[in-house]
Amino acid sequence: MLRRVSPATNHPDSLAGKRVLITGGSSGIGLACARELTGRGARVALLARGDEALAQAAASLEGAAVVVADVSDAGAMQRALGEAAQALGGLDAVVANAAASAYGPFVDMTPDDYERTIAIALFGMINTAHAALPHLEATSGRLVVVGSIAGRVPVPWLAAYTAAKHGVRGFVRTLQIELRALGSPASVALVAPGPVDTPFWRRARTTDGRTMPRLLGAYRAEDVAREVARAVGPSRTTERTVGGLMATWALLDAIAPNIALRVVGRAARIGWRNRESRPANDADSLTEPLGRARQRLGFRTRPSLLVKLRDLREAARSAAR
């Protein structure tokens, strides 16, 4: 049974009463989004593949509903969105966040590695959007897609994931135009972070059985969640990047792609050689749901300057009201 959350009406940008479904909601960015949104007064439903992790996540969020489904299954997503809408009494926003990946040289990947990556990271988002839009059109709601800086730049050793995220950005931008052309009351926003400290980095399937490299200077899931919360609210911004360094990288790649390729290529060669020797977890994210709710791994993180600037602007607007 769904328990109600007391609205956080004292928050500078309250989302009191908003009904939000979050895919990939049992860990990482999805769990951070659930915490941020409930803190602003929203009522949330969490969707993921694993019952156990969903139950743990919901227990930490007073009042969250849970829905079990695999985003790569279009029929399951249609049913899951209906269940979430029924539990919450409708949907004002859907956060399409679920993703998974294989890691390593593309030449060493199997077809199952890259097909499953794209099935979850790209088709999972498309399935979510297709199932969500009828509900969002009924409430003049918003689809918020969590993309990646990998949707704008090349990311070595994540070829299939990068292809999927390029597809995500292309799909979102096209859908934005189509909805406007049709006069739809629903809208779409994209939040594109750089690398974030989440369980993603320990659960990716790797081509050589070793763990992915330990990230230096990853961003915080909480920063991404704040941008998602702003996108769920009344903001008209259609695309947001989390991480000033990421925005700079994307700009460099756009205006000087040959230079960017040389720089990234050298860094990629060093990074691949200096990886950890510890074997990866056999229960990778392409095959197994998460066993327990976990938001972060514990990498050394950096704050996003862009998010901080937007926080200051939000606070200033609130003080002026």
C-alpha positions as CSV (number, residue, x, y, z in Angstrom):
1,M,0.0,0.0,0.0
2,L,1.3,3.5,-0.8
3,R,1.9,5.7,2.2
4,R,1.7,9.4,1.6
5,V,4.8,11.7,2.0
6,S,4.4,14.9,3.9
7,P,5.0,17.8,1.4
8,A,8.3,19.6,1.9
9,T,6.6,23.0,1.4
10,N,9.5,24.8,2.9
11,H,11.9,23.8,0.1
12,P,12.8,26.8,-2.2
13,D,11.4,24.8,-5.1
14,S,8.7,22.6,-3.7
15,L,7.3,19.8,-5.8
16,A,4.6,19.1,-3.3
17,G,2.0,16.7,-4.7
18,K,4.0,15.8,-7.9
19,R,3.6,12.1,-8.8
20,V,6.8,10.8,-10.2
21,L,8.0,7.4,-11.5
22,I,11.7,6.7,-11.6
23,T,13.2,3.9,-13.6
24,G,16.5,2.4,-12.2
25,G,15.2,3.8,-8.9
26,S,16.8,1.3,-6.5
27,S,20.4,2.5,-6.8
28,G,22.8,5.2,-8.0
29,I,21.3,8.3,-9.7
30,G,17.8,6.9,-9.6
31,L,17.9,6.5,-5.8
32,A,19.4,9.9,-5.4
33,C,16.6,11.3,-7.5
34,A,14.0,9.6,-5.3
35,R,15.5,11.1,-2.2
36,E,15.8,14.6,-3.7
37,L,12.2,14.5,-5.1
38,T,10.6,13.2,-1.9
39,G,12.6,15.9,0.0
40,R,10.8,18.4,-2.2
41,G,7.4,16.9,-1.4
42,A,6.9,14.7,-4.4
43,R,5.3,11.2,-4.2
44,V,7.4,8.6,-6.0
45,A,7.2,5.2,-7.4
46,L,10.5,3.3,-8.0
47,L,10.9,0.8,-10.9
48,A,13.7,-1.7,-11.3
49,R,14.3,-5.4,-12.0
50,G,15.1,-6.6,-8.4
51,D,12.5,-7.0,-5.7
52,E,15.1,-7.0,-2.8
53,A,16.9,-3.7,-3.7
54,L,13.5,-2.0,-4.5
55,A,12.2,-3.0,-1.1
56,Q,15.3,-1.6,0.6
57,A,15.2,1.6,-1.4
58,A,11.5,2.1,-0.6
59,A,12.0,1.4,3.1
60,S,14.5,4.4,3.2
61,L,12.0,6.7,1.5
62,E,8.8,7.0,3.6
63,G,5.9,6.4,1.2
64,A,7.5,5.2,-2.0
65,A,5.6,2.7,-4.2
66,V,7.6,0.0,-6.1
67,V,7.1,-1.6,-9.5
68,V,9.2,-4.5,-10.8
69,A,9.9,-4.6,-14.5
70,D,12.8,-4.8,-17.0
71,V,12.9,-1.6,-19.1
72,S,14.0,-3.6,-22.2
73,D,10.6,-5.4,-22.2
74,A,8.1,-3.1,-23.9
75,G,5.1,-5.1,-22.8
76,A,6.3,-5.1,-19.2
77,M,6.8,-1.4,-19.3
78,Q,3.3,-0.7,-20.5
79,R,2.0,-2.7,-17.6
80,A,4.4,-1.2,-15.1
81,L,3.5,2.4,-16.0
82,G,-0.2,1.5,-15.6
83,E,0.5,0.1,-12.1
84,A,2.5,3.1,-11.1
85,A,-0.2,5.5,-12.3
86,Q,-2.8,3.5,-10.4
87,A,-0.7,3.5,-7.2
88,L,0.0,7.3,-7.3
89,G,-3.3,8.4,-8.8
90,G,-1.7,9.5,-12.0
91,L,1.8,10.6,-13.2
92,D,3.0,14.1,-13.4
93,A,6.6,13.1,-14.4
94,V,8.6,10.1,-15.4
95,V,12.3,10.0,-14.9
96,A,13.9,7.5,-17.4
97,N,17.2,6.7,-15.7
98,A,17.8,2.9,-16.1
99,A,21.0,1.9,-17.9
100,A,23.7,-0.8,-18.0
101,S,26.8,-1.4,-20.0
102,A,29.6,-3.7,-21.2
103,Y,33.1,-2.3,-20.9
104,G,36.3,-3.0,-22.9
105,P,37.6,-2.9,-26.5
106,F,34.7,-3.3,-28.9
107,V,36.6,-5.9,-30.9
108,D,36.6,-8.1,-27.8
109,M,32.8,-7.7,-27.1
110,T,30.4,-10.4,-28.0
111,P,27.1,-9.7,-29.7
112,D,25.3,-10.3,-26.4
113,D,27.5,-7.6,-24.8
114,Y,26.6,-4.8,-27.1
115,E,23.1,-5.9,-27.9
116,R,22.1,-6.1,-24.3
117,T,23.8,-2.8,-23.5
118,I,21.7,-1.1,-26.3
119,A,18.6,-2.9,-25.3
120,I,18.7,-1.5,-21.8
121,A,20.3,2.0,-22.3
122,L,18.6,3.0,-25.5
123,F,15.5,0.8,-26.1
124,G,14.7,0.8,-22.4
125,M,14.5,4.5,-22.5
126,I,12.4,4.4,-25.6
127,N,10.1,1.8,-24.1
128,T,9.7,4.0,-21.0
129,A,8.9,7.1,-23.1
130,H,6.3,5.2,-25.2
131,A,4.6,3.8,-22.2
132,A,4.7,7.1,-20.3
133,L,3.5,9.6,-22.8
134,P,-0.2,8.8,-22.7
135,H,-0.1,9.3,-18.9
136,L,1.9,12.5,-19.2
137,E,-0.4,13.9,-21.8
138,A,-3.3,13.4,-19.5
139,T,-1.6,15.5,-16.8
140,S,0.4,18.0,-18.9
141,G,3.4,16.2,-17.4
142,R,7.1,15.9,-18.2
143,L,9.4,13.0,-19.3
144,V,12.9,13.6,-17.8
145,V,15.6,11.5,-19.5
146,V,18.9,10.9,-17.7
147,G,21.4,10.8,-20.6
148,S,25.1,11.2,-20.4
149,I,28.0,13.3,-21.7
150,A,28.6,10.1,-23.7
151,G,25.7,11.2,-25.9
152,R,27.9,14.1,-27.2
153,V,31.5,12.8,-27.1
154,P,33.4,9.6,-27.8
155,V,34.1,7.5,-24.7
156,P,36.6,4.7,-25.3
157,W,36.0,1.2,-23.9
158,L,32.2,2.0,-23.8
159,A,31.5,1.9,-27.5
160,A,28.0,0.3,-27.2
161,Y,27.0,2.5,-24.3
162,T,28.2,5.6,-26.2
163,A,26.2,4.6,-29.2
164,A,23.2,4.1,-27.0
165,K,23.6,7.5,-25.3
166,H,24.1,9.2,-28.7
167,G,20.8,7.6,-29.7
168,V,19.1,8.8,-26.5
169,R,20.0,12.4,-27.2
170,G,18.9,12.1,-30.8
171,F,15.6,10.5,-29.8
172,V,14.9,13.1,-27.1
173,R,15.6,16.1,-29.3
174,T,13.4,14.7,-32.0
175,L,10.6,13.8,-29.6
176,Q,10.7,17.4,-28.2
177,I,10.1,18.7,-31.8
178,E,7.4,16.2,-32.5
179,L,5.5,17.0,-29.3
180,R,5.6,20.7,-30.0
181,A,4.5,20.2,-33.6
182,L,1.5,18.1,-32.4
183,G,0.6,20.6,-29.7
184,S,1.0,17.9,-27.1
185,P,0.6,19.1,-23.4
186,A,3.5,16.7,-22.5
187,S,7.1,17.9,-22.6
188,V,10.6,16.3,-22.5
189,A,13.9,17.3,-20.8
190,L,17.3,15.8,-20.9
191,V,19.9,15.8,-18.1
192,A,23.4,14.7,-19.2
193,P,26.0,14.1,-16.5
194,G,29.6,13.1,-16.8
195,P,30.8,10.1,-14.9
196,V,29.1,9.7,-11.5
197,D,30.0,7.8,-8.4
198,T,27.4,5.0,-8.5
199,P,27.4,1.1,-8.5
200,F,27.4,1.3,-12.4
201,W,31.2,1.2,-12.3
202,R,31.4,-2.1,-10.4
203,R,28.6,-3.9,-12.1
204,A,29.4,-3.4,-15.8
205,R,30.3,-6.5,-17.7
206,T,33.9,-6.3,-18.8
207,T,35.5,-8.1,-21.8
208,D,38.5,-9.4,-19.8
209,G,36.8,-10.1,-16.4
210,R,38.6,-7.3,-14.5
211,T,36.8,-4.4,-12.8
212,M,36.4,-1.1,-14.5
213,P,39.0,1.6,-13.5
214,R,38.5,3.5,-10.3
215,L,37.3,7.0,-11.2
216,L,39.1,10.1,-10.1
217,G,37.0,13.2,-9.8
218,A,33.6,11.6,-10.5
219,Y,30.5,13.7,-9.9
220,R,28.0,13.2,-7.2
221,A,24.7,11.5,-7.8
222,E,23.1,14.2,-5.6
223,D,24.1,16.9,-8.1
224,V,22.4,15.0,-10.9
225,A,19.4,14.6,-8.8
226,R,19.1,18.3,-8.2
227,E,19.1,18.9,-11.9
228,V,16.5,16.2,-12.4
229,A,14.3,17.9,-9.7
230,R,14.6,21.2,-11.5
231,A,13.6,19.5,-14.8
232,V,10.6,18.0,-13.1
233,G,9.5,21.4,-11.9
234,P,8.4,24.4,-14.0
235,S,11.7,25.0,-15.8
236,R,11.6,25.4,-19.5
237,T,15.2,24.3,-20.0
238,T,15.3,21.3,-22.4
239,E,18.8,20.1,-21.8
240,R,21.2,20.3,-18.9
241,T,24.8,19.2,-18.5
242,V,26.1,18.2,-15.1
243,G,29.8,19.1,-14.8
244,G,31.6,22.2,-16.2
245,L,34.5,20.0,-17.3
246,M,32.1,17.9,-19.3
247,A,30.6,20.9,-21.0
248,T,34.1,22.0,-21.9
249,W,34.9,18.6,-23.3
250,A,31.8,18.6,-25.5
251,L,32.6,22.0,-26.8
252,L,36.1,21.0,-27.7
253,D,34.9,17.9,-29.4
254,A,32.4,20.0,-31.4
255,I,34.9,22.7,-32.6
256,A,38.1,20.7,-32.8
257,P,37.2,17.0,-33.1
258,N,40.7,15.9,-34.4
259,I,42.4,17.4,-31.4
260,A,39.9,15.9,-29.0
261,L,40.4,12.4,-30.5
262,R,44.2,12.7,-30.1
263,V,44.0,13.8,-26.5
264,V,41.3,11.2,-25.5
265,G,43.2,8.5,-27.4
266,R,46.3,9.0,-25.4
267,A,44.5,9.0,-22.1
268,A,42.5,5.9,-23.0
269,R,45.7,4.0,-23.7
270,I,47.2,4.8,-20.3
271,G,43.9,4.1,-18.5
272,W,43.5,0.7,-20.1
273,R,47.0,-0.4,-19.1
274,N,46.7,0.8,-15.5
275,R,43.5,-0.9,-14.6
276,E,42.9,-2.9,-11.4
277,S,43.6,-6.6,-11.5
278,R,40.7,-7.5,-9.2
279,P,38.2,-9.8,-10.9
280,A,34.8,-8.2,-11.7
281,N,31.6,-9.3,-10.1
282,D,30.1,-12.2,-12.0
283,A,26.6,-10.8,-11.4
284,D,26.9,-8.0,-13.9
285,S,24.2,-5.4,-14.6
286,L,23.4,-6.8,-18.1
287,T,22.3,-10.1,-16.6
288,E,21.4,-9.6,-12.9
289,P,19.3,-7.1,-11.0
290,L,21.0,-5.2,-8.1
291,G,20.9,-7.2,-4.9
292,R,20.8,-4.2,-2.5
293,A,20.0,-0.6,-2.7
294,R,23.1,1.5,-2.9
295,Q,23.6,5.1,-4.1
296,R,27.4,5.4,-4.3
297,L,30.6,3.4,-4.3
298,G,32.8,5.8,-2.4
299,F,35.0,7.3,-5.2
300,R,36.6,10.6,-4.5
301,T,34.0,13.0,-6.0
302,R,34.0,16.6,-7.3
303,P,31.1,19.1,-7.1
304,S,29.6,20.3,-10.3
305,L,30.2,24.0,-10.7
306,L,27.3,24.3,-13.1
307,V,24.9,22.8,-10.5
308,K,26.3,25.1,-7.8
309,L,25.6,28.1,-10.0
310,R,22.1,26.9,-10.7
311,D,21.6,26.4,-7.0
312,L,22.5,30.0,-6.3
313,R,20.2,31.2,-9.0
314,E,17.4,29.1,-7.5
315,A,18.0,30.5,-4.1
316,A,18.1,34.0,-5.4
317,R,14.8,33.6,-7.1
318,S,13.2,32.1,-4.0
319,A,14.5,35.0,-1.9
320,A,13.0,37.5,-4.4
321,R,9.5,36.0,-4.1
